[in-house]
Amino acid sequence: MVKKVYHPNAYLVDYRNVKPGLRARTVVLNALERISADGKAIAKQTGLHYGVVMHHLKLLEARGLAQRKGSRPSVWTLTGLGQKRLEW
């Protein structure tokens, strides 16, 4: 049985963490680790729907893990808060 590996910040303490949400947040967080981009570019890069990407970006923003900069379209970046990946 293959165990799914999620991004360390995908699990939100005060939110209902279902598997599709954990997978979507993991994909969004991995994309934001590579580049800072607007929601449309993240959706295109990840293959997720724009509404799904924006929903999870707003959840991450409310917990201080992501922030938006500039006016519309806003560029999203990671803040550096939260758990870090363990490097071996």
DRENDO-1510 file (C-alpha; in Angstrom, 1 decimal, always signed):
<recs>
REC; n; res; u; v; w
REC; 1; MET; +0.0; +0.0; +0.0 .
REC; 2; VAL; +1.4; +3.4; -1.0 .
REC; 3; LYS; +1.3; +6.1; +1.6 .
REC; 4; LYS; +0.4; +9.6; +0.4 .
REC; 5; VAL; +2.9; +12.3; +1.3 .
REC; 6; TYR; +1.4; +15.7; +1.9 .
REC; 7; HIS; +3.1; +19.1; +2.2 .
REC; 8; PRO; +3.8; +19.9; +5.9 .
REC; 9; ASN; +1.6; +23.0; +5.7 .
REC; 10; ALA; -1.3; +21.3; +3.9 .
REC; 11; TYR; -2.8; +20.1; +7.2 .
REC; 12; LEU; -4.8; +22.9; +8.8 .
REC; 13; VAL; -5.5; +22.6; +12.5 .
REC; 14; ASP; -8.8; +24.3; +12.8 .
REC; 15; TYR; -10.2; +23.1; +9.5 .
REC; 16; ARG; -11.8; +19.9; +8.2 .
REC; 17; ASN; -9.0; +18.1; +6.5 .
REC; 18; VAL; -10.3; +15.7; +3.9 .
REC; 19; LYS; -8.1; +13.9; +1.4 .
REC; 20; PRO; -9.0; +15.9; -1.7 .
REC; 21; GLY; -8.3; +19.2; +0.2 .
REC; 22; LEU; -5.0; +17.9; +1.5 .
REC; 23; ARG; -4.0; +16.9; -2.0 .
REC; 24; ALA; -5.1; +20.2; -3.5 .
REC; 25; ARG; -3.3; +22.3; -0.8 .
REC; 26; THR; -0.2; +20.1; -1.3 .
REC; 27; VAL; -0.2; +20.8; -5.1 .
REC; 28; VAL; -0.8; +24.6; -4.5 .
REC; 29; LEU; +2.0; +24.8; -1.9 .
REC; 30; ASN; +4.4; +22.9; -4.1 .
REC; 31; ALA; +3.7; +25.3; -6.9 .
REC; 32; LEU; +4.2; +28.3; -4.7 .
REC; 33; GLU; +7.5; +27.0; -3.5 .
REC; 34; ARG; +8.7; +27.0; -7.1 .
REC; 35; ILE; +7.4; +30.4; -8.2 .
REC; 36; SER; +5.2; +33.3; -7.0 .
REC; 37; ALA; +2.2; +33.6; -9.4 .
REC; 38; ASP; -1.4; +34.7; -9.6 .
REC; 39; GLY; -4.3; +32.3; -9.1 .
REC; 40; LYS; -4.8; +31.8; -12.8 .
REC; 41; ALA; -1.2; +30.8; -13.5 .
REC; 42; ILE; -1.2; +28.5; -10.5 .
REC; 43; ALA; -4.4; +26.8; -11.8 .
REC; 44; LYS; -2.9; +26.4; -15.3 .
REC; 45; GLN; +0.4; +25.0; -13.9 .
REC; 46; THR; -1.3; +22.5; -11.5 .
REC; 47; GLY; -4.2; +21.4; -13.5 .
REC; 48; LEU; -6.7; +22.4; -10.7 .
REC; 49; HIS; -9.7; +24.5; -11.3 .
REC; 50; TYR; -9.3; +28.2; -10.7 .
REC; 51; GLY; -12.0; +28.2; -8.0 .
REC; 52; VAL; -10.3; +25.4; -6.1 .
REC; 53; VAL; -6.9; +27.1; -6.2 .
REC; 54; MET; -8.4; +30.4; -5.0 .
REC; 55; HIS; -10.3; +28.6; -2.2 .
REC; 56; HIS; -7.2; +27.0; -0.9 .
REC; 57; LEU; -5.1; +30.2; -1.3 .
REC; 58; LYS; -7.6; +32.1; +0.8 .
REC; 59; LEU; -7.5; +29.3; +3.5 .
REC; 60; LEU; -3.7; +29.5; +3.5 .
REC; 61; GLU; -3.8; +33.3; +3.7 .
REC; 62; ALA; -6.2; +33.3; +6.6 .
REC; 63; ARG; -3.7; +31.1; +8.6 .
REC; 64; GLY; -0.7; +33.3; +7.6 .
REC; 65; LEU; +1.0; +30.8; +5.3 .
REC; 66; ALA; +0.5; +32.7; +2.0 .
REC; 67; GLN; +0.1; +36.3; +1.2 .
REC; 68; ARG; -1.0; +38.3; -1.9 .
REC; 69; LYS; +0.8; +41.2; -3.2 .
REC; 70; GLY; -0.2; +43.9; -5.6 .
REC; 71; SER; -3.5; +44.7; -7.2 .
REC; 72; ARG; -5.6; +42.5; -9.4 .
REC; 73; PRO; -4.4; +40.0; -10.4 .
REC; 74; SER; -2.7; +39.5; -7.1 .
REC; 75; VAL; +0.6; +37.6; -7.0 .
REC; 76; TRP; +0.6; +35.0; -4.3 .
REC; 77; THR; +3.7; +34.0; -2.3 .
REC; 78; LEU; +4.5; +31.9; +0.7 .
REC; 79; THR; +5.2; +33.8; +4.0 .
REC; 80; GLY; +7.7; +31.4; +5.5 .
REC; 81; LEU; +5.5; +30.6; +8.4 .
REC; 82; GLY; +4.6; +27.0; +9.3 .
REC; 83; GLN; +6.4; +23.8; +9.2 .
REC; 84; LYS; +9.5; +23.3; +7.1 .
REC; 85; ARG; +10.3; +20.2; +5.0 .
REC; 86; LEU; +12.8; +17.9; +6.6 .
REC; 87; GLU; +15.9; +17.5; +4.4 .
REC; 88; TRP; +17.9; +14.3; +4.7 .
</recs>
